[in-house]
Amino acid sequence: MIITFLLYLTLVFAIGIMAERFITKSEEGYYLGDRNFGPVATAISAGATDTSGWIFIGAAGYAYAAGISTMWMLPGFVAGYFINWFIVAPKLRESGKDTNALSLADFFGKKLGDKTNLIKITASIIIAIFFIAYMASQLTAAGKALDSILSIQFNTGLVLSAAFVIGYAIFGGYRSVVWTDVTQGIIMLAVLIIFPLYMILGQLGGFGKFFKTLQSIDPILLSTGGGSTGAAAFGVIVGLVGFGLGEPGQPHIVQRFLSAKDEASVKSGTIIAMFWVIVVMTGSNLLGLIGRILVPSINDPEYVFPNLTLDTMHPILAGIVLGAIFAAIQSTFSSQLMVATQALASDILKSVVKKDFTNKQLVKISRWTMIGLGLVATGIALMNIEAVFTLVLYAWAGLGASFGPLLIMMLYSNFVTKWGAFAGMVSGAVITIIWKETPYAAYLYELIPGTIAAILAIVIVSKLTPHQPKIEQSPESNHIKEQEVT
């Protein structure tokens, strides 16, 4: 098992390091891979980035505890993917290329003609805040997986995982992230298709007997509200469905649309993406339910899939599955690390420091920023404050509420003003944070009130404030000078 897992790690690290040879020595090359990714790379990378450690650790653990009610996430994510790929992706790819935008924050600022860089700075700060929590959740998942399967102490495994991802992302930049995403995404798909079907059809007597067994263990496991009734059940269902509707506001996911090669890549990628979300959401929930039957007693539900793997699989297969768990964790952690680094080392830096930087200087600053962010996320994860699923829900809500409504309105209308955008982002973030701390969070997922607040703020403030004149964009407007990166 350990040899198989080490071979997987070696493969991923080699791919990540090799990617450096295939990027131009520019900021666009480091952060967007030169915008030349086709449909397979775009779709699988977006899916792997979206499908973080919460799929194998958080979602499986939640299904173990709450039962089949967790499947309410599926229609929400199908709707979220539909919005992202059919509504957001085509327009954002085209508009992002026209404005020479290198990130979501950069797109907002350039599209609104914001000469003060208020929008770019605000968006970048929000990204950094919520991504640190999100990255911490990925490292927590890694620590739990290594602790359960390889008996590596939680803190040690967590630190080693962070060092591994930072090690390959720091050199190859965005291209290394996408290439490793594709490799890891294929492994994740295989495990999420084969493992549930093998266990249910081959070991548990088929789907009919599988659901009867769950019913005999606890009828709540087959309850649509997870045992809740009335207003509480409504809140659970709306929250789970609403989870997926946060897709359009996730910077690490929509970054894939900015880097797509052409319109055809987006159109073809849409089919792959829709297949991906159905397989991933169904498979992850089935893992938790299978675990409820085969591993009935466990202290922390988020250990269910690692324990299930250890108890039921041959060591070689267990090594492959452990690789899949790490694939989910690493793909998201590396993507978020890249976007958070860009927010601080590129978007904020160039907005605040009014000087020209060479590409060599910017990439060097980016690499040191990446190390710093990795250390901060690792420190938070070592505190082990929240469950993986809880951390992901919180960060996802903050990002989705802050950016989702604004992005769609800006792509399909011209009425949004700079101050309307600012008010929308701040309202979405603040209401998400406040709502999470109220008793109402138990009944309604914070993404919902956060999104409503953002929409109202954008519309009202935009009607009360004037439009900014648009800035003509060109490659030279990024405050950089061409110079070879070493």
C-alpha positions as CSV (number, residue, x, y, z in Angstrom):
1,M,0.0,0.0,0.0
2,I,2.7,2.5,0.9
3,I,4.7,1.7,-2.2
4,T,1.6,2.3,-4.4
5,F,0.9,5.6,-2.7
6,L,4.5,6.7,-3.0
7,L,4.5,5.9,-6.7
8,Y,1.4,8.0,-7.1
9,L,3.0,10.9,-5.2
10,T,6.2,10.6,-7.3
11,L,4.1,10.8,-10.5
12,V,2.2,13.8,-9.5
13,F,5.3,15.7,-8.3
14,A,7.1,14.9,-11.5
15,I,4.2,16.2,-13.6
16,G,4.0,19.4,-11.5
17,I,7.8,20.1,-11.9
18,M,7.8,19.3,-15.6
19,A,5.0,21.8,-16.3
20,E,7.5,24.7,-15.7
21,R,9.1,23.8,-19.1
22,F,5.9,24.5,-20.9
23,I,5.0,28.0,-19.8
24,T,6.1,31.3,-21.2
25,K,8.2,33.3,-18.8
26,S,5.5,35.8,-18.1
27,E,2.9,36.6,-15.5
28,E,0.1,35.3,-17.8
29,G,2.1,32.1,-18.2
30,Y,2.5,31.6,-14.5
31,Y,-1.1,32.4,-13.5
32,L,-3.1,31.3,-16.5
33,G,-0.8,28.8,-18.3
34,D,-0.9,31.1,-21.4
35,R,-4.7,30.5,-21.9
36,N,-4.3,27.5,-24.1
37,F,-6.1,24.6,-22.3
38,G,-8.5,22.4,-24.2
39,P,-11.9,20.9,-23.2
40,V,-10.5,17.9,-21.2
41,A,-8.0,19.9,-19.2
42,T,-10.5,22.7,-18.6
43,A,-13.4,20.5,-17.5
44,I,-11.5,17.9,-15.4
45,S,-9.3,20.5,-13.8
46,A,-12.4,22.6,-12.9
47,G,-14.1,19.5,-11.5
48,A,-11.0,18.3,-9.6
49,T,-10.5,21.8,-8.2
50,D,-14.2,21.9,-7.1
51,T,-14.1,18.3,-5.7
52,S,-11.9,18.9,-2.8
53,G,-11.1,16.7,0.2
54,W,-14.6,17.3,1.5
55,I,-15.9,14.8,-1.1
56,F,-14.0,11.8,0.3
57,I,-13.7,13.1,3.9
58,G,-16.4,15.7,4.6
59,A,-19.3,14.6,2.3
60,A,-18.8,10.9,3.0
61,G,-18.7,11.6,6.7
62,Y,-21.8,13.8,6.5
63,A,-23.7,11.0,4.6
64,Y,-22.5,8.5,7.3
65,A,-24.1,10.6,10.0
66,A,-27.1,12.1,8.3
67,G,-28.0,9.5,5.7
68,I,-29.5,9.8,2.2
69,S,-30.7,13.4,2.8
70,T,-27.2,14.5,1.8
71,M,-28.3,13.6,-1.8
72,W,-30.1,17.0,-1.9
73,M,-26.7,18.4,-2.8
74,L,-26.9,16.7,-6.2
75,P,-29.7,18.8,-7.8
76,G,-28.1,21.9,-6.3
77,F,-24.7,21.1,-7.8
78,V,-26.2,20.1,-11.2
79,A,-27.9,23.5,-11.3
80,G,-24.7,25.2,-10.2
81,Y,-22.7,23.5,-12.8
82,F,-25.3,24.4,-15.4
83,I,-25.1,28.0,-14.5
84,N,-21.3,28.0,-14.5
85,W,-20.8,26.2,-17.8
86,F,-23.7,27.4,-19.9
87,I,-24.1,30.9,-18.6
88,V,-20.8,32.1,-17.0
89,A,-18.1,30.2,-18.9
90,P,-18.7,31.4,-22.5
91,K,-19.1,35.1,-21.6
92,L,-16.3,35.1,-19.0
93,R,-13.7,33.5,-21.4
94,E,-14.5,36.0,-24.1
95,S,-14.7,39.0,-21.9
96,G,-11.7,38.0,-19.9
97,K,-9.6,37.7,-23.0
98,D,-10.9,41.1,-24.3
99,T,-9.9,42.9,-21.1
100,N,-6.7,40.9,-20.6
101,A,-7.9,39.9,-17.2
102,L,-5.6,37.5,-15.3
103,S,-8.0,36.7,-12.4
104,L,-11.6,37.2,-11.3
105,A,-10.6,40.2,-9.2
106,D,-8.7,41.7,-12.2
107,F,-11.7,41.1,-14.4
108,F,-14.0,43.0,-12.0
109,G,-11.7,46.0,-11.8
110,K,-11.0,46.2,-15.6
111,K,-14.6,45.6,-16.6
112,L,-15.8,48.4,-14.3
113,G,-13.0,50.8,-15.4
114,D,-11.9,51.2,-11.8
115,K,-8.8,53.5,-11.8
116,T,-8.6,53.5,-8.0
117,N,-8.3,49.7,-7.9
118,L,-10.8,49.6,-5.1
119,I,-12.7,46.7,-6.6
120,K,-9.6,44.6,-7.3
121,I,-8.2,45.1,-3.8
122,T,-11.6,44.4,-2.1
123,A,-12.1,41.2,-4.1
124,S,-8.6,40.1,-3.5
125,I,-8.9,40.6,0.3
126,I,-12.1,38.6,0.4
127,I,-10.5,35.8,-1.6
128,A,-7.5,35.6,0.7
129,I,-9.7,35.6,3.9
130,F,-12.0,32.8,2.8
131,F,-9.4,30.8,0.9
132,I,-7.2,30.5,4.0
133,A,-10.1,28.7,5.8
134,Y,-10.8,26.6,2.7
135,M,-7.1,25.6,2.3
136,A,-7.0,24.7,6.0
137,S,-9.9,22.3,5.5
138,Q,-8.0,20.5,2.7
139,L,-5.0,20.0,5.0
140,T,-7.2,18.8,7.8
141,A,-8.7,16.2,5.4
142,A,-5.1,15.1,4.4
143,G,-4.1,14.7,8.1
144,K,-7.2,12.6,8.8
145,A,-6.6,10.4,5.8
146,L,-2.9,9.7,6.6
147,D,-3.7,9.2,10.3
148,S,-6.4,6.6,9.5
149,I,-4.8,4.6,6.7
150,L,-1.0,4.9,7.2
151,S,-1.1,5.7,11.0
152,I,0.9,8.8,10.4
153,Q,0.2,11.2,13.3
154,F,-2.4,13.8,12.3
155,N,-0.2,16.9,12.6
156,T,2.8,15.3,10.8
157,G,0.7,14.1,7.9
158,L,-0.9,17.5,7.6
159,V,2.5,19.3,7.4
160,L,3.9,16.8,4.9
161,S,0.8,17.3,2.7
162,A,1.2,21.0,2.7
163,A,4.9,20.8,1.9
164,F,4.3,18.4,-1.0
165,V,1.7,20.5,-2.8
166,I,3.7,23.8,-2.3
167,G,6.7,22.0,-3.6
168,Y,5.3,21.4,-7.1
169,A,3.0,24.4,-7.4
170,I,5.8,26.9,-6.6
171,F,7.7,25.9,-9.8
172,G,5.2,25.1,-12.5
173,G,2.6,27.7,-11.6
174,Y,-0.9,27.4,-13.0
175,R,0.0,24.8,-15.7
176,S,1.4,22.5,-13.0
177,V,-1.9,22.8,-11.1
178,V,-4.0,22.0,-14.2
179,W,-1.8,19.1,-15.4
180,T,-1.8,17.5,-11.9
181,D,-5.6,18.2,-11.7
182,V,-6.2,16.1,-14.8
183,T,-4.1,13.2,-13.6
184,Q,-5.7,13.3,-10.2
185,G,-9.2,13.8,-11.6
186,I,-9.1,10.6,-13.6
187,I,-8.1,8.7,-10.5
188,M,-10.9,10.3,-8.5
189,L,-13.5,9.4,-11.2
190,A,-12.4,5.8,-11.3
191,V,-12.6,5.3,-7.6
192,L,-16.0,7.1,-7.3
193,I,-17.5,4.9,-10.0
194,I,-15.9,1.6,-9.3
195,F,-15.8,1.4,-5.5
196,P,-19.5,2.1,-4.7
197,L,-20.7,-0.2,-7.5
198,Y,-18.3,-3.0,-6.4
199,M,-19.3,-2.7,-2.8
200,I,-23.1,-2.5,-3.3
201,L,-23.4,-5.0,-6.1
202,G,-20.6,-7.3,-5.2
203,Q,-20.5,-7.2,-1.4
204,L,-23.8,-5.9,-0.1
205,G,-26.3,-7.8,-2.2
206,G,-27.4,-5.2,-4.6
207,F,-29.2,-1.8,-4.2
208,G,-32.4,-3.3,-2.9
209,K,-30.8,-5.1,0.0
210,F,-28.4,-2.2,0.5
211,F,-31.3,0.2,1.3
212,K,-33.2,-2.4,3.4
213,T,-30.0,-2.8,5.5
214,L,-29.8,1.0,6.0
215,Q,-33.5,1.0,7.0
216,S,-32.9,-1.6,9.6
217,I,-29.9,0.2,11.1
218,D,-31.8,3.5,11.4
219,P,-34.9,4.7,9.5
220,I,-33.5,8.3,9.7
221,L,-30.8,7.2,7.3
222,L,-33.4,7.1,4.5
223,S,-35.3,10.2,5.7
224,T,-35.4,13.1,3.2
225,G,-34.8,15.6,6.0
226,G,-32.1,13.7,7.8
227,G,-34.4,13.2,10.8
228,S,-35.4,16.9,10.9
229,T,-39.0,17.9,10.5
230,G,-41.0,21.1,9.8
231,A,-38.9,24.3,9.4
232,A,-35.7,22.5,10.4
233,A,-36.2,20.0,7.6
234,F,-36.9,22.8,5.1
235,G,-33.8,24.6,6.2
236,V,-31.7,21.4,5.8
237,I,-33.0,20.8,2.2
238,V,-32.7,24.4,1.1
239,G,-29.2,24.6,2.5
240,L,-28.0,21.4,0.8
241,V,-29.6,22.4,-2.5
242,G,-28.3,25.9,-2.1
243,F,-24.7,24.6,-1.5
244,G,-24.3,23.9,-5.2
245,L,-25.7,27.3,-6.3
246,G,-22.5,28.9,-5.0
247,E,-20.5,27.5,-7.9
248,P,-20.4,30.7,-10.0
249,G,-18.7,32.7,-7.3
250,Q,-15.8,30.3,-6.7
251,P,-12.6,32.1,-8.0
252,H,-10.5,28.9,-8.3
253,I,-13.2,27.3,-10.5
254,V,-14.0,30.2,-12.8
255,Q,-10.3,30.7,-13.3
256,R,-10.5,27.7,-15.6
257,F,-12.8,29.6,-17.9
258,L,-10.3,32.5,-18.2
259,S,-7.6,30.0,-19.2
260,A,-9.7,28.0,-21.7
261,K,-8.2,28.1,-25.2
262,D,-11.4,28.9,-27.2
263,E,-15.1,28.7,-27.3
264,A,-15.1,25.1,-28.5
265,S,-13.1,24.1,-25.4
266,V,-15.9,25.5,-23.2
267,K,-18.7,23.9,-25.2
268,S,-17.1,20.4,-25.3
269,G,-15.9,20.8,-21.6
270,T,-19.6,21.3,-20.6
271,I,-20.5,17.7,-21.3
272,I,-17.5,16.4,-19.4
273,A,-18.3,18.7,-16.5
274,M,-22.0,17.6,-16.2
275,F,-21.0,13.9,-16.2
276,W,-18.4,14.7,-13.5
277,V,-20.7,16.4,-11.1
278,I,-23.3,13.6,-11.2
279,V,-20.7,10.9,-10.6
280,V,-18.9,12.7,-7.9
281,M,-21.9,13.8,-5.9
282,T,-23.6,10.4,-6.1
283,G,-20.4,8.4,-5.4
284,S,-19.3,10.4,-2.4
285,N,-22.7,10.1,-0.7
286,L,-22.9,6.4,-1.4
287,L,-19.4,6.0,0.3
288,G,-20.8,7.3,3.6
289,L,-23.8,5.0,3.4
290,I,-21.7,2.0,2.6
291,G,-19.5,2.9,5.6
292,R,-22.5,3.0,7.9
293,I,-23.1,-0.6,7.2
294,L,-19.6,-1.9,7.2
295,V,-18.0,0.4,9.8
296,P,-21.0,0.9,12.3
297,S,-18.9,2.3,15.1
298,I,-16.6,5.2,14.6
299,N,-15.7,8.3,16.7
300,D,-15.3,10.8,13.9
301,P,-17.6,10.2,10.9
302,E,-15.0,12.0,8.6
303,Y,-12.7,9.0,9.1
304,V,-15.3,6.6,7.5
305,F,-13.9,6.3,4.0
306,P,-10.2,5.9,5.0
307,N,-11.3,3.3,7.6
308,L,-13.5,1.6,5.0
309,T,-10.6,1.4,2.6
310,L,-8.2,-0.1,5.2
311,D,-10.8,-2.7,6.3
312,T,-12.0,-3.9,2.9
313,M,-9.3,-3.5,0.3
314,H,-6.1,-5.3,-0.8
315,P,-3.1,-3.1,0.2
316,I,-2.3,-2.2,-3.5
317,L,-5.9,-1.1,-4.1
318,A,-5.9,0.7,-0.8
319,G,-2.8,2.6,-2.0
320,I,-4.7,3.7,-5.1
321,V,-7.7,4.8,-3.1
322,L,-5.5,6.8,-0.8
323,G,-4.1,8.3,-3.9
324,A,-7.6,9.3,-5.0
325,I,-8.3,10.9,-1.6
326,F,-5.1,12.9,-1.9
327,A,-5.9,13.7,-5.5
328,A,-9.1,15.5,-4.3
329,I,-7.2,17.3,-1.5
330,Q,-4.1,18.3,-3.6
331,S,-6.0,19.5,-6.6
332,T,-8.1,21.9,-4.6
333,F,-5.4,23.0,-2.2
334,S,-3.0,23.8,-5.1
335,S,-5.6,25.7,-7.1
336,Q,-6.7,27.8,-4.1
337,L,-3.1,28.4,-3.2
338,M,-2.4,29.7,-6.7
339,V,-5.5,32.0,-6.7
340,A,-4.8,33.3,-3.2
341,T,-1.2,33.9,-4.2
342,Q,-2.3,35.8,-7.3
343,A,-4.7,37.9,-5.2
344,L,-1.9,39.1,-2.9
345,A,1.2,39.0,-5.0
346,S,-0.3,40.3,-8.2
347,D,-3.7,42.0,-7.8
348,I,-3.1,43.8,-4.5
349,L,0.6,44.4,-5.0
350,K,0.2,46.0,-8.4
351,S,-2.7,48.1,-7.2
352,V,-0.9,49.5,-4.1
353,V,2.7,49.7,-5.3
354,K,2.8,52.1,-8.2
355,K,5.9,50.9,-9.9
356,D,6.8,48.6,-12.8
357,F,7.8,45.0,-12.0
358,T,9.6,42.7,-14.3
359,N,8.1,39.2,-14.8
360,K,11.1,37.8,-13.0
361,Q,10.4,40.0,-9.9
362,L,6.6,39.2,-9.9
363,V,7.1,35.4,-10.1
364,K,9.7,35.5,-7.3
365,I,7.3,37.6,-5.2
366,S,4.5,35.1,-6.0
367,R,6.6,32.1,-5.0
368,W,7.5,33.6,-1.6
369,T,3.8,34.6,-1.1
370,M,2.8,31.1,-1.9
371,I,5.1,29.8,0.9
372,G,3.7,32.3,3.3
373,L,0.1,31.5,2.6
374,G,0.8,27.8,2.9
375,L,2.3,28.3,6.3
376,V,-0.7,30.3,7.5
377,A,-3.2,27.7,6.2
378,T,-1.1,25.0,7.8
379,G,-1.1,26.8,11.2
380,I,-4.9,27.1,11.1
381,A,-5.3,23.5,10.1
382,L,-3.1,22.3,13.0
383,M,-5.6,23.9,15.4
384,N,-8.2,21.4,14.2
385,I,-11.0,23.8,15.1
386,E,-13.7,22.7,12.7
387,A,-14.7,19.6,10.8
388,V,-13.7,19.6,7.1
389,F,-17.3,19.8,5.9
390,T,-18.1,22.8,8.2
391,L,-15.0,24.7,7.0
392,V,-15.8,24.1,3.4
393,L,-19.4,25.2,3.8
394,Y,-18.4,28.4,5.4
395,A,-15.7,29.4,2.9
396,W,-17.9,28.3,-0.1
397,A,-20.7,30.5,1.2
398,G,-18.5,33.5,1.7
399,L,-17.0,33.3,-1.8
400,G,-20.3,32.4,-3.5
401,A,-22.3,35.2,-2.0
402,S,-19.5,37.8,-2.5
403,F,-18.8,37.1,-6.2
404,G,-21.6,34.9,-7.8
405,P,-24.3,37.6,-8.2
406,L,-21.8,40.3,-9.2
407,L,-20.2,38.1,-11.8
408,I,-23.5,37.1,-13.5
409,M,-24.8,40.7,-13.4
410,M,-21.6,42.1,-14.9
411,L,-21.5,39.5,-17.7
412,Y,-25.2,40.1,-18.7
413,S,-25.9,43.7,-18.0
414,N,-24.3,47.1,-18.0
415,F,-26.0,48.7,-15.0
416,V,-23.5,47.7,-12.3
417,T,-21.3,50.5,-11.0
418,K,-18.1,50.5,-9.1
419,W,-19.8,51.3,-5.8
420,G,-22.6,48.8,-6.5
421,A,-20.0,46.1,-7.0
422,F,-18.1,47.1,-3.9
423,A,-21.3,47.1,-1.8
424,G,-22.3,43.7,-3.2
425,M,-19.0,42.0,-2.4
426,V,-18.8,43.5,1.1
427,S,-22.5,42.7,1.9
428,G,-22.1,39.1,0.7
429,A,-19.0,38.5,2.8
430,V,-20.2,40.3,5.9
431,I,-23.7,38.8,6.0
432,T,-22.2,35.4,5.5
433,I,-19.9,35.9,8.5
434,I,-22.6,37.3,10.7
435,W,-25.2,34.8,9.8
436,K,-22.9,31.9,10.6
437,E,-22.7,33.1,14.2
438,T,-26.5,33.4,14.7
439,P,-28.9,30.6,15.8
440,Y,-30.6,30.9,12.4
441,A,-27.6,29.2,10.8
442,A,-29.0,25.9,12.0
443,Y,-32.1,26.5,9.8
444,L,-30.8,28.3,6.8
445,Y,-27.3,28.0,5.1
446,E,-25.5,31.3,5.2
447,L,-25.0,31.3,1.4
448,I,-28.7,32.1,0.9
449,P,-29.0,35.3,3.0
450,G,-25.5,36.4,1.9
451,T,-26.5,36.1,-1.7
452,I,-29.7,37.9,-1.2
453,A,-27.9,40.7,0.6
454,A,-25.3,41.0,-2.2
455,I,-28.0,41.2,-4.9
456,L,-29.9,43.9,-3.1
457,A,-26.8,45.9,-2.4
458,I,-25.6,45.7,-6.1
459,V,-29.0,46.8,-7.5
460,I,-29.7,49.6,-5.0
461,V,-26.3,51.1,-4.9
462,S,-25.8,50.9,-8.6
463,K,-29.0,52.8,-9.2
464,L,-27.8,55.6,-6.8
465,T,-24.2,56.0,-8.1
466,P,-22.8,57.0,-11.5
467,H,-20.9,54.7,-14.0
468,Q,-17.2,54.9,-14.4
469,P,-15.7,55.4,-17.8
470,K,-14.3,52.1,-19.2
471,I,-10.5,51.7,-19.3
472,E,-9.0,50.6,-22.6
473,Q,-7.0,47.5,-21.8
474,S,-3.8,46.2,-23.4
475,P,-1.1,43.7,-22.3
476,E,1.0,46.7,-21.3
477,S,-1.5,47.8,-18.7
478,N,-0.4,45.2,-16.2
479,H,2.6,47.1,-14.9
480,I,5.1,44.5,-16.0
481,K,8.1,44.4,-18.2
482,E,9.1,41.4,-20.3
483,Q,12.1,39.6,-18.8
484,E,13.2,36.0,-18.7
485,V,12.3,34.1,-15.5
486,T,14.9,31.9,-13.9
